[in-house]
């Protein structure tokens, strides 16, 4: 049987569940998942296998109304990932959309509805057909779900609709099978056992950034980033020494990240080290530092390895 391989871009508003879906399709963790919106800052390619087909999943940043230089680069990156893909999946938070219509939505859901319309307009302008995937279906009643499906499908942007729950896996296998069918005939692009092509030092930074958000999602706004400054082998135990800087925008945020007696930073380091040890399958010696960098979100240097276009 001929093999298939191609790219499937997952686009959607921030917090629609794109990272959760990519991780579910791949079967392992390749993209960070937090309760914060807008945590994916650059496309992460996860490699999903389905029979003789290899699906390279591009988990793009959420498409939203940009304000900062980094925001604008992220949105361009998302549309760029979609334009280069063989298949585009528009993931929509169905529960948030319906909540917004009924007036019971949180402010974040209301923004998500606006972002969904922005994406629909973008799809219309491109002339491309996407697969519509309605997510979080376990949280809403079927009649409301069907009405939302019909409303969005009538925009003319979609070739077909799938109803899924990325969190518990409902409907995801059907979506995966369809993506496999749509991949062009081609030799596999990656080894069968490779889950992602994210460079190890970037993956390490993403894992630590996830832990920062998990621990500080209430105290710390989106004013934090992580950079891996050193990634070197340790001959003594076959491990790796990883040095990272957690960037914050104001000196007043330093005590928040450090915590009393350094306990918060210690927790972040322990959790990141534990997960990196499992992912890299080798001992990890992790050293974290906190540094104030007021305008890190406006600087290109911090993201020079991520392929973001700051000039367009």
LOROGU-530158 format. One record per residue (C-alpha): residue number from 0; residue in three letters; x, y, z. Coordinates in Angstrom, 1 decimal. Example, Ala and Ser with C-alpha at 12.3 -4.5 7.8 and 13.67 -1.06 7.14 Angstrom:
2
<rec koldren="0" selo="ALA" xx="12.3" yy="-4.5" zz="7.8"/>
<rec koldren="1" selo="SER" xx="13.7" yy="-1.1" zz="7.1"/>
***
This chain:
312
<rec koldren="0" selo="UNK" xx="0.0" yy="0.0" zz="0.0"/>
<rec koldren="1" selo="UNK" xx="1.3" yy="3.4" zz="-0.9"/>
<rec koldren="2" selo="UNK" xx="2.3" yy="5.7" zz="2.0"/>
<rec koldren="3" selo="UNK" xx="0.9" yy="9.2" zz="2.5"/>
<rec koldren="4" selo="UNK" xx="2.3" yy="12.2" zz="4.2"/>
<rec koldren="5" selo="UNK" xx="1.4" yy="15.9" zz="4.4"/>
<rec koldren="6" selo="UNK" xx="0.7" yy="18.9" zz="6.6"/>
<rec koldren="7" selo="UNK" xx="-2.5" yy="19.7" zz="8.5"/>
<rec koldren="8" selo="UNK" xx="-2.7" yy="23.2" zz="10.1"/>
<rec koldren="9" selo="UNK" xx="-4.9" yy="23.6" zz="13.1"/>
<rec koldren="10" selo="UNK" xx="-6.1" yy="27.2" zz="13.3"/>
<rec koldren="11" selo="UNK" xx="-8.5" yy="28.9" zz="15.7"/>
<rec koldren="12" selo="UNK" xx="-9.1" yy="31.6" zz="18.3"/>
<rec koldren="13" selo="UNK" xx="-6.9" yy="31.6" zz="21.4"/>
<rec koldren="14" selo="UNK" xx="-7.9" yy="28.9" zz="23.9"/>
<rec koldren="15" selo="UNK" xx="-10.0" yy="27.0" zz="21.4"/>
<rec koldren="16" selo="UNK" xx="-8.1" yy="23.8" zz="22.4"/>
<rec koldren="17" selo="UNK" xx="-5.6" yy="23.6" zz="19.5"/>
<rec koldren="18" selo="UNK" xx="-2.7" yy="22.4" zz="21.6"/>
<rec koldren="19" selo="UNK" xx="-4.9" yy="19.8" zz="23.4"/>
<rec koldren="20" selo="UNK" xx="-6.1" yy="18.5" zz="20.0"/>
<rec koldren="21" selo="UNK" xx="-2.6" yy="18.2" zz="18.6"/>
<rec koldren="22" selo="UNK" xx="-1.4" yy="16.4" zz="21.7"/>
<rec koldren="23" selo="UNK" xx="-4.4" yy="14.0" zz="21.4"/>
<rec koldren="24" selo="UNK" xx="-3.9" yy="13.3" zz="17.7"/>
<rec koldren="25" selo="UNK" xx="-0.1" yy="12.7" zz="18.2"/>
<rec koldren="26" selo="UNK" xx="-0.6" yy="10.6" zz="21.4"/>
<rec koldren="27" selo="UNK" xx="2.1" yy="12.4" zz="23.3"/>
<rec koldren="28" selo="UNK" xx="2.9" yy="15.9" zz="24.5"/>
<rec koldren="29" selo="UNK" xx="4.3" yy="18.2" zz="21.8"/>
<rec koldren="30" selo="UNK" xx="2.6" yy="21.5" zz="22.6"/>
<rec koldren="31" selo="UNK" xx="2.1" yy="23.1" zz="25.9"/>
<rec koldren="32" selo="UNK" xx="-1.4" yy="23.3" zz="27.4"/>
<rec koldren="33" selo="UNK" xx="-2.4" yy="25.8" zz="30.1"/>
<rec koldren="34" selo="UNK" xx="-5.5" yy="27.5" zz="31.4"/>
<rec koldren="35" selo="UNK" xx="-4.1" yy="30.8" zz="30.0"/>
<rec koldren="36" selo="UNK" xx="-5.1" yy="31.8" zz="26.5"/>
<rec koldren="37" selo="UNK" xx="-2.5" yy="32.6" zz="23.9"/>
<rec koldren="38" selo="UNK" xx="0.3" yy="30.3" zz="25.1"/>
<rec koldren="39" selo="UNK" xx="1.4" yy="28.9" zz="21.8"/>
<rec koldren="40" selo="UNK" xx="3.7" yy="31.5" zz="20.3"/>
<rec koldren="41" selo="UNK" xx="5.0" yy="29.7" zz="17.2"/>
<rec koldren="42" selo="UNK" xx="3.9" yy="26.7" zz="15.1"/>
<rec koldren="43" selo="UNK" xx="4.7" yy="23.3" zz="16.7"/>
<rec koldren="44" selo="UNK" xx="4.8" yy="20.4" zz="14.4"/>
<rec koldren="45" selo="UNK" xx="3.5" yy="17.2" zz="15.8"/>
<rec koldren="46" selo="UNK" xx="3.7" yy="13.9" zz="13.8"/>
<rec koldren="47" selo="UNK" xx="0.7" yy="11.7" zz="14.0"/>
<rec koldren="48" selo="UNK" xx="0.6" yy="8.2" zz="12.4"/>
<rec koldren="49" selo="UNK" xx="-2.6" yy="6.7" zz="11.0"/>
<rec koldren="50" selo="UNK" xx="-2.0" yy="3.4" zz="9.2"/>
<rec koldren="51" selo="UNK" xx="0.1" yy="4.1" zz="6.2"/>
<rec koldren="52" selo="UNK" xx="-0.4" yy="7.9" zz="6.5"/>
<rec koldren="53" selo="UNK" xx="1.8" yy="10.4" zz="8.3"/>
<rec koldren="54" selo="UNK" xx="0.1" yy="13.6" zz="9.4"/>
<rec koldren="55" selo="UNK" xx="2.4" yy="16.5" zz="10.2"/>
<rec koldren="56" selo="UNK" xx="0.3" yy="18.7" zz="12.5"/>
<rec koldren="57" selo="UNK" xx="1.0" yy="22.4" zz="12.6"/>
<rec koldren="58" selo="UNK" xx="-0.3" yy="23.9" zz="15.9"/>
<rec koldren="59" selo="UNK" xx="-0.4" yy="27.5" zz="15.1"/>
<rec koldren="60" selo="UNK" xx="-0.8" yy="30.5" zz="17.5"/>
<rec koldren="61" selo="UNK" xx="-4.3" yy="31.6" zz="18.1"/>
<rec koldren="62" selo="UNK" xx="-5.6" yy="34.1" zz="15.6"/>
<rec koldren="63" selo="UNK" xx="-6.7" yy="37.3" zz="17.4"/>
<rec koldren="64" selo="UNK" xx="-6.6" yy="41.1" zz="17.1"/>
<rec koldren="65" selo="UNK" xx="-2.9" yy="41.9" zz="17.5"/>
<rec koldren="66" selo="UNK" xx="-1.6" yy="44.9" zz="19.6"/>
<rec koldren="67" selo="UNK" xx="2.1" yy="44.3" zz="20.1"/>
<rec koldren="68" selo="UNK" xx="4.9" yy="43.5" zz="17.7"/>
<rec koldren="69" selo="UNK" xx="5.1" yy="39.9" zz="18.9"/>
<rec koldren="70" selo="UNK" xx="1.3" yy="39.6" zz="18.6"/>
<rec koldren="71" selo="UNK" xx="1.4" yy="40.7" zz="14.9"/>
<rec koldren="72" selo="UNK" xx="4.2" yy="38.2" zz="14.2"/>
<rec koldren="73" selo="UNK" xx="2.2" yy="35.4" zz="15.8"/>
<rec koldren="74" selo="UNK" xx="-0.9" yy="36.1" zz="13.8"/>
<rec koldren="75" selo="UNK" xx="1.1" yy="36.2" zz="10.5"/>
<rec koldren="76" selo="UNK" xx="2.7" yy="32.9" zz="11.6"/>
<rec koldren="77" selo="UNK" xx="-0.7" yy="31.3" zz="12.1"/>
<rec koldren="78" selo="UNK" xx="-1.9" yy="32.3" zz="8.6"/>
<rec koldren="79" selo="UNK" xx="1.4" yy="31.3" zz="7.1"/>
<rec koldren="80" selo="UNK" xx="1.1" yy="27.9" zz="8.6"/>
<rec koldren="81" selo="UNK" xx="-2.4" yy="27.5" zz="7.2"/>
<rec koldren="82" selo="UNK" xx="-1.3" yy="28.7" zz="3.7"/>
<rec koldren="83" selo="UNK" xx="1.5" yy="26.1" zz="3.5"/>
<rec koldren="84" selo="UNK" xx="-0.6" yy="23.2" zz="4.7"/>
<rec koldren="85" selo="UNK" xx="-2.4" yy="20.5" zz="2.6"/>
<rec koldren="86" selo="UNK" xx="-5.4" yy="20.6" zz="4.9"/>
<rec koldren="87" selo="UNK" xx="-6.7" yy="23.3" zz="7.3"/>
<rec koldren="88" selo="UNK" xx="-8.7" yy="22.5" zz="10.4"/>
<rec koldren="89" selo="UNK" xx="-10.6" yy="25.4" zz="11.9"/>
<rec koldren="90" selo="UNK" xx="-11.1" yy="24.5" zz="15.6"/>
<rec koldren="91" selo="UNK" xx="-14.0" yy="26.3" zz="17.3"/>
<rec koldren="92" selo="UNK" xx="-14.8" yy="26.4" zz="21.0"/>
<rec koldren="93" selo="UNK" xx="-18.4" yy="25.4" zz="20.6"/>
<rec koldren="94" selo="UNK" xx="-19.3" yy="25.9" zz="24.3"/>
<rec koldren="95" selo="UNK" xx="-17.8" yy="29.4" zz="24.2"/>
<rec koldren="96" selo="UNK" xx="-19.7" yy="30.4" zz="21.0"/>
<rec koldren="97" selo="UNK" xx="-23.0" yy="29.2" zz="22.4"/>
<rec koldren="98" selo="UNK" xx="-22.4" yy="30.9" zz="25.7"/>
<rec koldren="99" selo="UNK" xx="-21.7" yy="34.1" zz="24.0"/>
<rec koldren="100" selo="UNK" xx="-24.9" yy="33.9" zz="22.0"/>
<rec koldren="101" selo="UNK" xx="-26.9" yy="33.2" zz="25.2"/>
<rec koldren="102" selo="UNK" xx="-25.3" yy="35.9" zz="27.2"/>
<rec koldren="103" selo="UNK" xx="-23.7" yy="33.5" zz="29.7"/>
<rec koldren="104" selo="UNK" xx="-20.2" yy="33.6" zz="28.3"/>
<rec koldren="105" selo="UNK" xx="-17.1" yy="35.0" zz="30.1"/>
<rec koldren="106" selo="UNK" xx="-15.3" yy="37.9" zz="28.6"/>
<rec koldren="107" selo="UNK" xx="-12.7" yy="35.6" zz="27.0"/>
<rec koldren="108" selo="UNK" xx="-15.5" yy="33.7" zz="25.2"/>
<rec koldren="109" selo="UNK" xx="-16.9" yy="36.9" zz="23.8"/>
<rec koldren="110" selo="UNK" xx="-13.5" yy="37.7" zz="22.4"/>
<rec koldren="111" selo="UNK" xx="-13.3" yy="34.2" zz="21.0"/>
<rec koldren="112" selo="UNK" xx="-16.5" yy="34.7" zz="19.0"/>
<rec koldren="113" selo="UNK" xx="-15.0" yy="37.9" zz="17.5"/>
<rec koldren="114" selo="UNK" xx="-11.8" yy="36.0" zz="16.7"/>
<rec koldren="115" selo="UNK" xx="-13.8" yy="33.2" zz="15.0"/>
<rec koldren="116" selo="UNK" xx="-15.5" yy="35.8" zz="12.7"/>
<rec koldren="117" selo="UNK" xx="-12.1" yy="37.2" zz="11.9"/>
<rec koldren="118" selo="UNK" xx="-10.9" yy="33.7" zz="10.9"/>
<rec koldren="119" selo="UNK" xx="-14.0" yy="33.2" zz="8.8"/>
<rec koldren="120" selo="UNK" xx="-13.3" yy="36.4" zz="6.9"/>
<rec koldren="121" selo="UNK" xx="-9.7" yy="35.3" zz="6.4"/>
<rec koldren="122" selo="UNK" xx="-10.8" yy="32.0" zz="5.0"/>
<rec koldren="123" selo="UNK" xx="-13.2" yy="33.7" zz="2.6"/>
<rec koldren="124" selo="UNK" xx="-10.5" yy="36.0" zz="1.4"/>
<rec koldren="125" selo="UNK" xx="-8.1" yy="33.1" zz="0.8"/>
<rec koldren="126" selo="UNK" xx="-10.8" yy="31.1" zz="-1.1"/>
<rec koldren="127" selo="UNK" xx="-9.6" yy="27.9" zz="0.6"/>
<rec koldren="128" selo="UNK" xx="-12.0" yy="25.4" zz="2.2"/>
<rec koldren="129" selo="UNK" xx="-11.3" yy="24.2" zz="5.7"/>
<rec koldren="130" selo="UNK" xx="-12.6" yy="21.4" zz="7.9"/>
<rec koldren="131" selo="UNK" xx="-14.7" yy="22.8" zz="10.7"/>
<rec koldren="132" selo="UNK" xx="-14.1" yy="21.0" zz="14.0"/>
<rec koldren="133" selo="UNK" xx="-16.5" yy="22.0" zz="16.8"/>
<rec koldren="134" selo="UNK" xx="-14.7" yy="21.4" zz="20.1"/>
<rec koldren="135" selo="UNK" xx="-15.9" yy="20.9" zz="23.7"/>
<rec koldren="136" selo="UNK" xx="-19.1" yy="19.2" zz="22.6"/>
<rec koldren="137" selo="UNK" xx="-19.4" yy="17.4" zz="25.9"/>
<rec koldren="138" selo="UNK" xx="-20.3" yy="20.7" zz="27.5"/>
<rec koldren="139" selo="UNK" xx="-23.3" yy="21.6" zz="25.4"/>
<rec koldren="140" selo="UNK" xx="-26.7" yy="20.1" zz="24.4"/>
<rec koldren="141" selo="UNK" xx="-27.0" yy="18.4" zz="20.9"/>
<rec koldren="142" selo="UNK" xx="-29.7" yy="20.7" zz="19.5"/>
<rec koldren="143" selo="UNK" xx="-27.7" yy="23.8" zz="20.3"/>
<rec koldren="144" selo="UNK" xx="-24.6" yy="22.2" zz="18.8"/>
<rec koldren="145" selo="UNK" xx="-26.4" yy="21.3" zz="15.5"/>
<rec koldren="146" selo="UNK" xx="-27.7" yy="24.9" zz="15.2"/>
<rec koldren="147" selo="UNK" xx="-24.2" yy="26.3" zz="15.7"/>
<rec koldren="148" selo="UNK" xx="-22.8" yy="23.8" zz="13.1"/>
<rec koldren="149" selo="UNK" xx="-25.4" yy="24.9" zz="10.5"/>
<rec koldren="150" selo="UNK" xx="-24.8" yy="28.6" zz="11.2"/>
<rec koldren="151" selo="UNK" xx="-21.0" yy="28.3" zz="10.7"/>
<rec koldren="152" selo="UNK" xx="-21.2" yy="25.9" zz="7.8"/>
<rec koldren="153" selo="UNK" xx="-23.5" yy="28.4" zz="5.9"/>
<rec koldren="154" selo="UNK" xx="-20.5" yy="30.8" zz="5.8"/>
<rec koldren="155" selo="UNK" xx="-19.3" yy="28.7" zz="2.8"/>
<rec koldren="156" selo="UNK" xx="-15.8" yy="28.3" zz="4.3"/>
<rec koldren="157" selo="UNK" xx="-16.0" yy="24.6" zz="5.1"/>
<rec koldren="158" selo="UNK" xx="-15.9" yy="21.4" zz="3.3"/>
<rec koldren="159" selo="UNK" xx="-17.2" yy="19.2" zz="6.2"/>
<rec koldren="160" selo="UNK" xx="-17.8" yy="19.3" zz="9.9"/>
<rec koldren="161" selo="UNK" xx="-16.5" yy="17.2" zz="12.8"/>
<rec koldren="162" selo="UNK" xx="-17.8" yy="17.3" zz="16.4"/>
<rec koldren="163" selo="UNK" xx="-15.1" yy="16.5" zz="18.9"/>
<rec koldren="164" selo="UNK" xx="-13.9" yy="16.8" zz="22.5"/>
<rec koldren="165" selo="UNK" xx="-10.1" yy="17.2" zz="22.4"/>
<rec koldren="166" selo="UNK" xx="-10.0" yy="16.8" zz="26.2"/>
<rec koldren="167" selo="UNK" xx="-11.6" yy="13.4" zz="26.4"/>
<rec koldren="168" selo="UNK" xx="-11.0" yy="12.2" zz="22.8"/>
<rec koldren="169" selo="UNK" xx="-14.6" yy="12.0" zz="21.6"/>
<rec koldren="170" selo="UNK" xx="-14.7" yy="12.2" zz="17.8"/>
<rec koldren="171" selo="UNK" xx="-10.9" yy="12.7" zz="17.5"/>
<rec koldren="172" selo="UNK" xx="-10.3" yy="9.3" zz="15.9"/>
<rec koldren="173" selo="UNK" xx="-12.8" yy="10.1" zz="13.1"/>
<rec koldren="174" selo="UNK" xx="-11.1" yy="13.4" zz="12.5"/>
<rec koldren="175" selo="UNK" xx="-7.7" yy="11.8" zz="12.4"/>
<rec koldren="176" selo="UNK" xx="-8.9" yy="9.1" zz="9.9"/>
<rec koldren="177" selo="UNK" xx="-10.2" yy="11.8" zz="7.6"/>
<rec koldren="178" selo="UNK" xx="-7.0" yy="13.8" zz="7.8"/>
<rec koldren="179" selo="UNK" xx="-5.1" yy="10.6" zz="6.9"/>
<rec koldren="180" selo="UNK" xx="-7.3" yy="10.2" zz="3.8"/>
<rec koldren="181" selo="UNK" xx="-6.6" yy="13.7" zz="2.7"/>
<rec koldren="182" selo="UNK" xx="-2.8" yy="13.5" zz="2.9"/>
<rec koldren="183" selo="UNK" xx="-1.2" yy="13.2" zz="-0.5"/>
<rec koldren="184" selo="UNK" xx="0.7" yy="10.1" zz="-1.6"/>
<rec koldren="185" selo="UNK" xx="4.3" yy="10.6" zz="-0.5"/>
<rec koldren="186" selo="UNK" xx="7.1" yy="8.9" zz="1.4"/>
<rec koldren="187" selo="UNK" xx="7.0" yy="9.7" zz="5.1"/>
<rec koldren="188" selo="UNK" xx="8.6" yy="13.0" zz="6.0"/>
<rec koldren="189" selo="UNK" xx="9.8" yy="11.9" zz="9.5"/>
<rec koldren="190" selo="UNK" xx="10.8" yy="8.6" zz="11.2"/>
<rec koldren="191" selo="UNK" xx="7.8" yy="6.7" zz="12.4"/>
<rec koldren="192" selo="UNK" xx="8.8" yy="7.1" zz="16.1"/>
<rec koldren="193" selo="UNK" xx="9.4" yy="10.8" zz="16.0"/>
<rec koldren="194" selo="UNK" xx="6.6" yy="12.8" zz="17.6"/>
<rec koldren="195" selo="UNK" xx="7.7" yy="16.4" zz="16.8"/>
<rec koldren="196" selo="UNK" xx="10.4" yy="18.4" zz="15.0"/>
<rec koldren="197" selo="UNK" xx="10.6" yy="21.1" zz="17.7"/>
<rec koldren="198" selo="UNK" xx="14.3" yy="21.6" zz="18.5"/>
<rec koldren="199" selo="UNK" xx="15.1" yy="20.3" zz="22.0"/>
<rec koldren="200" selo="UNK" xx="16.3" yy="23.6" zz="23.4"/>
<rec koldren="201" selo="UNK" xx="13.0" yy="25.3" zz="22.3"/>
<rec koldren="202" selo="UNK" xx="10.9" yy="22.4" zz="23.7"/>
<rec koldren="203" selo="UNK" xx="12.7" yy="22.8" zz="27.0"/>
<rec koldren="204" selo="UNK" xx="11.8" yy="26.5" zz="27.1"/>
<rec koldren="205" selo="UNK" xx="8.2" yy="25.7" zz="26.3"/>
<rec koldren="206" selo="UNK" xx="7.9" yy="23.1" zz="29.0"/>
<rec koldren="207" selo="UNK" xx="9.3" yy="25.6" zz="31.6"/>
<rec koldren="208" selo="UNK" xx="7.0" yy="28.3" zz="30.4"/>
<rec koldren="209" selo="UNK" xx="4.1" yy="26.0" zz="30.8"/>
<rec koldren="210" selo="UNK" xx="5.1" yy="25.5" zz="34.4"/>
<rec koldren="211" selo="UNK" xx="5.3" yy="29.2" zz="35.0"/>
<rec koldren="212" selo="UNK" xx="1.8" yy="29.7" zz="33.8"/>
<rec koldren="213" selo="UNK" xx="0.5" yy="26.6" zz="35.7"/>
<rec koldren="214" selo="UNK" xx="1.8" yy="28.0" zz="39.0"/>
<rec koldren="215" selo="UNK" xx="1.3" yy="31.7" zz="38.4"/>
<rec koldren="216" selo="UNK" xx="-1.8" yy="32.0" zz="36.1"/>
<rec koldren="217" selo="UNK" xx="-3.5" yy="34.3" zz="38.6"/>
<rec koldren="218" selo="UNK" xx="-0.7" yy="36.4" zz="39.9"/>
<rec koldren="219" selo="UNK" xx="1.3" yy="36.9" zz="36.7"/>
<rec koldren="220" selo="UNK" xx="-0.1" yy="38.3" zz="33.5"/>
<rec koldren="221" selo="UNK" xx="1.3" yy="37.4" zz="30.1"/>
<rec koldren="222" selo="UNK" xx="4.5" yy="39.2" zz="30.9"/>
<rec koldren="223" selo="UNK" xx="6.8" yy="36.2" zz="31.0"/>
<rec koldren="224" selo="UNK" xx="8.9" yy="34.3" zz="28.6"/>
<rec koldren="225" selo="UNK" xx="11.6" yy="31.6" zz="28.8"/>
<rec koldren="226" selo="UNK" xx="14.8" yy="31.3" zz="26.9"/>
<rec koldren="227" selo="UNK" xx="17.1" yy="28.4" zz="26.9"/>
<rec koldren="228" selo="UNK" xx="20.6" yy="29.9" zz="27.1"/>
<rec koldren="229" selo="UNK" xx="22.6" yy="26.7" zz="27.4"/>
<rec koldren="230" selo="UNK" xx="22.0" yy="23.1" zz="26.4"/>
<rec koldren="231" selo="UNK" xx="25.1" yy="20.9" zz="26.9"/>
<rec koldren="232" selo="UNK" xx="25.8" yy="17.2" zz="27.4"/>
<rec koldren="233" selo="UNK" xx="27.1" yy="16.0" zz="30.7"/>
<rec koldren="234" selo="UNK" xx="29.6" yy="13.2" zz="30.2"/>
<rec koldren="235" selo="UNK" xx="29.5" yy="12.1" zz="33.9"/>
<rec koldren="236" selo="UNK" xx="26.0" yy="10.7" zz="33.8"/>
<rec koldren="237" selo="UNK" xx="25.0" yy="10.9" zz="30.2"/>
<rec koldren="238" selo="UNK" xx="22.6" yy="13.7" zz="31.0"/>
<rec koldren="239" selo="UNK" xx="22.1" yy="17.3" zz="29.8"/>
<rec koldren="240" selo="UNK" xx="22.7" yy="20.7" zz="31.6"/>
<rec koldren="241" selo="UNK" xx="20.0" yy="23.2" zz="30.7"/>
<rec koldren="242" selo="UNK" xx="20.3" yy="26.8" zz="31.7"/>
<rec koldren="243" selo="UNK" xx="17.2" yy="29.0" zz="31.2"/>
<rec koldren="244" selo="UNK" xx="16.2" yy="32.6" zz="31.8"/>
<rec koldren="245" selo="UNK" xx="12.6" yy="33.5" zz="32.8"/>
<rec koldren="246" selo="UNK" xx="12.0" yy="37.0" zz="31.5"/>
<rec koldren="247" selo="UNK" xx="9.6" yy="39.3" zz="33.2"/>
<rec koldren="248" selo="UNK" xx="8.6" yy="42.9" zz="32.4"/>
<rec koldren="249" selo="UNK" xx="8.9" yy="44.6" zz="35.8"/>
<rec koldren="250" selo="UNK" xx="11.0" yy="44.2" zz="38.9"/>
<rec koldren="251" selo="UNK" xx="7.9" yy="44.0" zz="41.0"/>
<rec koldren="252" selo="UNK" xx="7.2" yy="40.6" zz="39.4"/>
<rec koldren="253" selo="UNK" xx="10.4" yy="39.1" zz="40.6"/>
<rec koldren="254" selo="UNK" xx="9.1" yy="38.2" zz="44.1"/>
<rec koldren="255" selo="UNK" xx="6.0" yy="36.6" zz="42.4"/>
<rec koldren="256" selo="UNK" xx="8.2" yy="34.3" zz="40.3"/>
<rec koldren="257" selo="UNK" xx="10.7" yy="33.5" zz="43.2"/>
<rec koldren="258" selo="UNK" xx="8.1" yy="33.0" zz="45.9"/>
<rec koldren="259" selo="UNK" xx="8.7" yy="33.0" zz="49.6"/>
<rec koldren="260" selo="UNK" xx="12.2" yy="31.6" zz="50.2"/>
<rec koldren="261" selo="UNK" xx="12.5" yy="30.8" zz="46.5"/>
<rec koldren="262" selo="UNK" xx="9.8" yy="28.1" zz="46.8"/>
<rec koldren="263" selo="UNK" xx="7.8" yy="29.1" zz="43.7"/>
<rec koldren="264" selo="UNK" xx="10.9" yy="29.0" zz="41.4"/>
<rec koldren="265" selo="UNK" xx="12.0" yy="25.8" zz="43.0"/>
<rec koldren="266" selo="UNK" xx="8.6" yy="24.2" zz="42.2"/>
<rec koldren="267" selo="UNK" xx="8.7" yy="25.4" zz="38.6"/>
<rec koldren="268" selo="UNK" xx="12.2" yy="24.0" zz="38.2"/>
<rec koldren="269" selo="UNK" xx="11.3" yy="20.6" zz="39.8"/>
<rec koldren="270" selo="UNK" xx="8.2" yy="20.2" zz="37.6"/>
<rec koldren="271" selo="UNK" xx="10.0" yy="21.2" zz="34.4"/>
<rec koldren="272" selo="UNK" xx="13.0" yy="19.0" zz="35.2"/>
<rec koldren="273" selo="UNK" xx="10.7" yy="16.0" zz="35.9"/>
<rec koldren="274" selo="UNK" xx="8.9" yy="16.3" zz="32.6"/>
<rec koldren="275" selo="UNK" xx="12.0" yy="17.1" zz="30.5"/>
<rec koldren="276" selo="UNK" xx="13.7" yy="14.0" zz="32.0"/>
<rec koldren="277" selo="UNK" xx="10.8" yy="11.9" zz="30.8"/>
<rec koldren="278" selo="UNK" xx="10.7" yy="13.5" zz="27.3"/>
<rec koldren="279" selo="UNK" xx="14.4" yy="13.5" zz="26.7"/>
<rec koldren="280" selo="UNK" xx="14.9" yy="10.1" zz="28.4"/>
<rec koldren="281" selo="UNK" xx="18.1" yy="11.2" zz="30.2"/>
<rec koldren="282" selo="UNK" xx="19.1" yy="13.0" zz="33.4"/>
<rec koldren="283" selo="UNK" xx="18.4" yy="16.7" zz="33.3"/>
<rec koldren="284" selo="UNK" xx="20.3" yy="19.3" zz="35.3"/>
<rec koldren="285" selo="UNK" xx="18.1" yy="22.4" zz="35.1"/>
<rec koldren="286" selo="UNK" xx="19.2" yy="25.9" zz="36.3"/>
<rec koldren="287" selo="UNK" xx="16.7" yy="28.7" zz="36.2"/>
<rec koldren="288" selo="UNK" xx="17.4" yy="32.5" zz="36.5"/>
<rec koldren="289" selo="UNK" xx="14.9" yy="35.4" zz="36.6"/>
<rec koldren="290" selo="UNK" xx="15.7" yy="38.5" zz="34.6"/>
<rec koldren="291" selo="UNK" xx="13.8" yy="41.8" zz="34.1"/>
<rec koldren="292" selo="UNK" xx="13.5" yy="42.7" zz="30.4"/>
<rec koldren="293" selo="UNK" xx="10.8" yy="45.4" zz="30.1"/>
<rec koldren="294" selo="UNK" xx="10.2" yy="45.2" zz="26.3"/>
<rec koldren="295" selo="UNK" xx="10.9" yy="41.5" zz="25.6"/>
<rec koldren="296" selo="UNK" xx="7.7" yy="41.2" zz="23.7"/>
<rec koldren="297" selo="UNK" xx="8.8" yy="43.9" zz="21.2"/>
<rec koldren="298" selo="UNK" xx="12.3" yy="42.4" zz="20.6"/>
<rec koldren="299" selo="UNK" xx="13.1" yy="40.1" zz="17.7"/>
<rec koldren="300" selo="UNK" xx="16.2" yy="38.6" zz="19.3"/>
<rec koldren="301" selo="UNK" xx="14.4" yy="36.5" zz="21.9"/>
<rec koldren="302" selo="UNK" xx="12.4" yy="34.8" zz="19.1"/>
<rec koldren="303" selo="UNK" xx="15.1" yy="34.6" zz="16.4"/>
<rec koldren="304" selo="UNK" xx="15.0" yy="30.8" zz="16.4"/>
<rec koldren="305" selo="UNK" xx="11.2" yy="30.6" zz="16.1"/>
<rec koldren="306" selo="UNK" xx="10.7" yy="31.7" zz="12.5"/>
<rec koldren="307" selo="UNK" xx="8.5" yy="34.6" zz="13.3"/>
<rec koldren="308" selo="UNK" xx="8.4" yy="37.5" zz="10.8"/>
<rec koldren="309" selo="UNK" xx="8.6" yy="40.8" zz="12.7"/>
<rec koldren="310" selo="UNK" xx="9.0" yy="43.0" zz="9.7"/>
<rec koldren="311" selo="UNK" xx="5.9" yy="42.3" zz="7.6"/>
***
